[in-house]
Amino acid sequence: MSEFKGSELMTTTANGTAPATANPQFYRRPVAVNRERHANKSLADAGYGFASTANAVALNAVEMAHAGRSYPIVFATSAPAFPIAVLGLREQQNLFLNTDGTWRAATYIPAYLRRYPFIFAQTPGSNQLTLCVDEAAPHLVDGADRPLFANGKPTDHTDNALKFCMAFEAEREKTLPFAKALDESGILVENRADVNLAGGEKLHIGGYRVIDQAKFDALPDATILEWRRNGWLAPIYAHFVSMGCWQALLALMGPKSA
């Protein structure tokens, strides 16, 4: 698949380490959307419950200015350094999901989540992309309320999913050179957060990188001018601003559950 790797911060406690996530994140059984196979399938409004155990999710660069108001934004430890929104401090913890599967009000919802259960798959050996749907998703049900096909033709629901995935993929392709440039510049450093919670619990959070302010400030003027022309300074500043959201995550946790 032409897709981000699964995003998961590593949180260690006295009980151990978070397990690795699937790739691509959230998708368990994606198959190509097909008029015969999915002739009687419909879309249900199943919310975001599929992300209940995600403490991080990938972002495109264009989203960072919006996401940085709600989440700390960090970068993947592997190359390329894709941006990641932090959703929780404990392993398998999402602090922005309500019990009814809705997202926390007045909070930006990353496009990676809004796209689900659809995704593009890349045909091996070519650049051709195929629209797929996760057949394991609760969003895909039998019925004709919001059908994928009607009279053998894609409905507006399918067309809209295709357009959204096309837009997502276009932004992902724009994010790729940004992520590569960050890697090659040497301004990213691995970081960890040590959090002391009420009741004495301690969390040690790692598995991510941040931009070192001093290294960024020392970049050559020519690099800064190039990045400004490419539109990369805005997401970088959004990353710096987002660092203030770590404290907001801690506040969302509240007291440790019994």
C-alpha positions as a Python dict, from the first residue, in 0.01 Angstrom:
ca = {
    (1, 'M'): (0, 0, 0),
    (2, 'S'): (106, 356, -67),
    (3, 'E'): (55, 466, 291),
    (4, 'F'): (194, 596, 616),
    (5, 'K'): (330, 343, 859),
    (6, 'G'): (131, 288, 1174),
    (7, 'S'): (181, 565, 1428),
    (8, 'E'): (230, 476, 1791),
    (9, 'L'): (430, 647, 2060),
    (10, 'M'): (613, 410, 2289),
    (11, 'T'): (505, 447, 2652),
    (12, 'T'): (686, 248, 2915),
    (13, 'T'): (554, 195, 3265),
    (14, 'A'): (614, -56, 3538),
    (15, 'N'): (400, -295, 3333),
    (16, 'G'): (613, -296, 3017),
    (17, 'T'): (614, -150, 2669),
    (18, 'A'): (345, -72, 2411),
    (19, 'P'): (308, -327, 2131),
    (20, 'A'): (373, -244, 1765),
    (21, 'T'): (73, -138, 1559),
    (22, 'A'): (-54, -262, 1226),
    (23, 'N'): (43, -110, 895),
    (24, 'P'): (-146, 83, 771),
    (25, 'Q'): (-290, 198, 1102),
    (26, 'F'): (-652, 94, 1174),
    (27, 'Y'): (-703, -102, 850),
    (28, 'R'): (-754, -476, 903),
    (29, 'R'): (-908, -606, 580),
    (30, 'P'): (-889, -347, 300),
    (31, 'V'): (-1009, -468, -41),
    (32, 'A'): (-1071, -288, -369),
    (33, 'V'): (-1415, -129, -396),
    (34, 'N'): (-1603, -346, -645),
    (35, 'R'): (-1954, -312, -788),
    (36, 'E'): (-2022, -686, -766),
    (37, 'R'): (-1861, -752, -429),
    (38, 'H'): (-2011, -442, -267),
    (39, 'A'): (-2338, -418, -460),
    (40, 'N'): (-2546, -447, -141),
    (41, 'K'): (-2314, -263, 94),
    (42, 'S'): (-2391, 68, 260),
    (43, 'L'): (-2211, 317, 482),
    (44, 'A'): (-2309, 356, 846),
    (45, 'D'): (-2220, 646, 1071),
    (46, 'A'): (-2009, 439, 1310),
    (47, 'G'): (-1802, 724, 1448),
    (48, 'Y'): (-1435, 704, 1547),
    (49, 'G'): (-1443, 407, 1781),
    (50, 'F'): (-1189, 232, 1558),
    (51, 'A'): (-928, 476, 1694),
    (52, 'S'): (-1004, 413, 2062),
    (53, 'T'): (-663, 258, 2133),
    (54, 'A'): (-453, 495, 1921),
    (55, 'N'): (-232, 733, 2113),
    (56, 'A'): (-96, 887, 1792),
    (57, 'V'): (-198, 935, 1428),
    (58, 'A'): (-18, 1061, 1117),
    (59, 'L'): (-73, 1410, 977),
    (60, 'N'): (-12, 1578, 646),
    (61, 'A'): (191, 1898, 659),
    (62, 'V'): (-107, 2110, 555),
    (63, 'E'): (-293, 2001, 871),
    (64, 'M'): (-28, 2102, 1121),
    (65, 'A'): (-146, 2460, 1173),
    (66, 'H'): (-492, 2332, 1270),
    (67, 'A'): (-383, 2021, 1461),
    (68, 'G'): (-119, 2209, 1659),
    (69, 'R'): (-389, 2392, 1853),
    (70, 'S'): (-510, 2066, 2010),
    (71, 'Y'): (-229, 1811, 1997),
    (72, 'P'): (147, 1800, 2043),
    (73, 'I'): (292, 1736, 1696),
    (74, 'V'): (605, 1523, 1680),
    (75, 'F'): (791, 1342, 1402),
    (76, 'A'): (847, 975, 1325),
    (77, 'T'): (1178, 822, 1432),
    (78, 'S'): (1212, 644, 1097),
    (79, 'A'): (1277, 820, 767),
    (80, 'P'): (1099, 1004, 621),
    (81, 'A'): (1001, 1208, 926),
    (82, 'F'): (626, 1231, 884),
    (83, 'P'): (444, 1451, 1138),
    (84, 'I'): (233, 1279, 1403),
    (85, 'A'): (-41, 1410, 1630),
    (86, 'V'): (-19, 1281, 1988),
    (87, 'L'): (-361, 1168, 2114),
    (88, 'G'): (-268, 1020, 2451),
    (89, 'L'): (13, 964, 2698),
    (90, 'R'): (-50, 605, 2797),
    (91, 'E'): (-19, 312, 2558),
    (92, 'Q'): (-345, 243, 2374),
    (93, 'Q'): (-498, 564, 2510),
    (94, 'N'): (-694, 816, 2305),
    (95, 'L'): (-795, 1119, 2512),
    (96, 'F'): (-1003, 1276, 2235),
    (97, 'L'): (-1261, 1002, 2181),
    (98, 'N'): (-1592, 1025, 2366),
    (99, 'T'): (-1763, 712, 2498),
    (100, 'D'): (-2024, 729, 2218),
    (101, 'G'): (-1757, 721, 1946),
    (102, 'T'): (-1771, 1091, 1867),
    (103, 'W'): (-1461, 1313, 1871),
    (104, 'R'): (-1404, 1574, 2140),
    (105, 'A'): (-1592, 1892, 2049),
    (106, 'A'): (-1407, 2192, 1906),
    (107, 'T'): (-1104, 1974, 1829),
    (108, 'Y'): (-951, 1928, 1485),
    (109, 'I'): (-1002, 1574, 1351),
    (110, 'P'): (-701, 1454, 1145),
    (111, 'A'): (-776, 1365, 783),
    (112, 'Y'): (-629, 1018, 836),
    (113, 'L'): (-923, 947, 1068),
    (114, 'R'): (-1187, 1121, 856),
    (115, 'R'): (-1087, 912, 554),
    (116, 'Y'): (-1161, 579, 723),
    (117, 'P'): (-1283, 319, 617),
    (118, 'F'): (-1150, 411, 271),
    (119, 'I'): (-790, 408, 156),
    (120, 'F'): (-586, 401, -162),
    (121, 'A'): (-376, 97, -249),
    (122, 'Q'): (-91, 111, -498),
    (123, 'T'): (-70, -158, -764),
    (124, 'P'): (269, -334, -733),
    (125, 'G'): (507, -224, -1006),
    (126, 'S'): (305, 83, -1107),
    (127, 'N'): (183, 419, -984),
    (128, 'Q'): (-182, 322, -1023),
    (129, 'L'): (-394, 377, -713),
    (130, 'T'): (-709, 181, -636),
    (131, 'L'): (-984, 286, -396),
    (132, 'C'): (-1023, 29, -119),
    (133, 'V'): (-1253, -10, 178),
    (134, 'D'): (-1185, -187, 506),
    (135, 'E'): (-1438, -471, 512),
    (136, 'A'): (-1370, -518, 884),
    (137, 'A'): (-1493, -166, 959),
    (138, 'P'): (-1826, -119, 1141),
    (139, 'H'): (-1892, 156, 887),
    (140, 'L'): (-1956, -99, 612),
    (141, 'V'): (-2294, -268, 652),
    (142, 'D'): (-2559, -447, 450),
    (143, 'G'): (-2843, -229, 326),
    (144, 'A'): (-2933, 59, 97),
    (145, 'D'): (-2948, 362, 328),
    (146, 'R'): (-2616, 502, 201),
    (147, 'P'): (-2519, 251, -70),
    (148, 'L'): (-2181, 234, -240),
    (149, 'F'): (-2350, 140, -567),
    (150, 'A'): (-2693, 194, -722),
    (151, 'N'): (-2795, 31, -1050),
    (152, 'G'): (-2438, -89, -1090),
    (153, 'K'): (-2288, 259, -1070),
    (154, 'P'): (-2096, 430, -790),
    (155, 'T'): (-2313, 659, -576),
    (156, 'D'): (-2218, 1003, -446),
    (157, 'H'): (-2095, 832, -128),
    (158, 'T'): (-1836, 637, -326),
    (159, 'D'): (-1747, 934, -545),
    (160, 'N'): (-1696, 1153, -239),
    (161, 'A'): (-1474, 889, -80),
    (162, 'L'): (-1269, 874, -398),
    (163, 'K'): (-1229, 1253, -409),
    (164, 'F'): (-1131, 1267, -41),
    (165, 'C'): (-871, 994, -84),
    (166, 'M'): (-734, 1170, -393),
    (167, 'A'): (-699, 1494, -198),
    (168, 'F'): (-542, 1310, 95),
    (169, 'E'): (-291, 1138, -133),
    (170, 'A'): (-204, 1468, -301),
    (171, 'E'): (-127, 1626, 37),
    (172, 'R'): (70, 1320, 140),
    (173, 'E'): (287, 1358, -171),
    (174, 'K'): (347, 1722, -75),
    (175, 'T'): (437, 1615, 280),
    (176, 'L'): (696, 1362, 164),
    (177, 'P'): (962, 1615, 48),
    (178, 'F'): (899, 1817, 365),
    (179, 'A'): (960, 1509, 579),
    (180, 'K'): (1272, 1417, 379),
    (181, 'A'): (1410, 1769, 410),
    (182, 'L'): (1371, 1759, 789),
    (183, 'D'): (1556, 1428, 801),
    (184, 'E'): (1841, 1550, 582),
    (185, 'S'): (1878, 1885, 759),
    (186, 'G'): (1991, 1731, 1087),
    (187, 'I'): (1759, 1948, 1299),
    (188, 'L'): (1551, 1657, 1431),
    (189, 'V'): (1645, 1503, 1764),
    (190, 'E'): (1498, 1207, 1948),
    (191, 'N'): (1312, 1310, 2258),
    (192, 'R'): (1136, 1158, 2556),
    (193, 'A'): (891, 1290, 2810),
    (194, 'D'): (891, 1180, 3172),
    (195, 'V'): (551, 1240, 3327),
    (196, 'N'): (463, 1218, 3696),
    (197, 'L'): (92, 1159, 3751),
    (198, 'A'): (-122, 1203, 4058),
    (199, 'G'): (-96, 899, 4279),
    (200, 'G'): (270, 842, 4200),
    (201, 'E'): (240, 682, 3856),
    (202, 'K'): (530, 764, 3623),
    (203, 'L'): (523, 747, 3244),
    (204, 'H'): (829, 747, 3020),
    (205, 'I'): (723, 841, 2668),
    (206, 'G'): (955, 801, 2371),
    (207, 'G'): (960, 683, 2011),
    (208, 'Y'): (941, 1027, 1851),
    (209, 'R'): (1152, 1320, 1734),
    (210, 'V'): (1119, 1698, 1765),
    (211, 'I'): (1288, 1991, 1594),
    (212, 'D'): (1579, 2130, 1794),
    (213, 'Q'): (1518, 2505, 1815),
    (214, 'A'): (1888, 2594, 1825),
    (215, 'K'): (1967, 2376, 1522),
    (216, 'F'): (1675, 2527, 1333),
    (217, 'D'): (1791, 2880, 1415),
    (218, 'A'): (2142, 2790, 1289),
    (219, 'L'): (2025, 2677, 945),
    (220, 'P'): (2181, 2868, 654),
    (221, 'D'): (1981, 3160, 517),
    (222, 'A'): (1961, 2986, 180),
    (223, 'T'): (1788, 2687, 342),
    (224, 'I'): (1537, 2908, 521),
    (225, 'L'): (1458, 3092, 197),
    (226, 'E'): (1409, 2763, 14),
    (227, 'W'): (1183, 2629, 287),
    (228, 'R'): (983, 2951, 285),
    (229, 'R'): (930, 2919, -91),
    (230, 'N'): (817, 2560, -38),
    (231, 'G'): (570, 2662, 232),
    (232, 'W'): (748, 2458, 500),
    (233, 'L'): (806, 2727, 762),
    (234, 'A'): (440, 2744, 866),
    (235, 'P'): (421, 2374, 964),
    (236, 'I'): (753, 2404, 1145),
    (237, 'Y'): (627, 2696, 1353),
    (238, 'A'): (305, 2501, 1414),
    (239, 'H'): (521, 2220, 1557),
    (240, 'F'): (690, 2463, 1796),
    (241, 'V'): (356, 2607, 1909),
    (242, 'S'): (208, 2258, 1954),
    (243, 'M'): (463, 2173, 2221),
    (244, 'G'): (245, 2370, 2459),
    (245, 'C'): (-24, 2103, 2423),
    (246, 'W'): (164, 1846, 2631),
    (247, 'Q'): (29, 2008, 2945),
    (248, 'A'): (-323, 2005, 2798),
    (249, 'L'): (-295, 1628, 2744),
    (250, 'L'): (-193, 1586, 3105),
    (251, 'A'): (-497, 1786, 3214),
    (252, 'L'): (-725, 1568, 3000),
    (253, 'M'): (-598, 1255, 3175),
    (254, 'G'): (-721, 1367, 3514),
    (255, 'P'): (-665, 1135, 3809),
    (256, 'K'): (-551, 784, 3731),
    (257, 'S'): (-839, 542, 3699),
    (258, 'A'): (-869, 283, 3973),
}
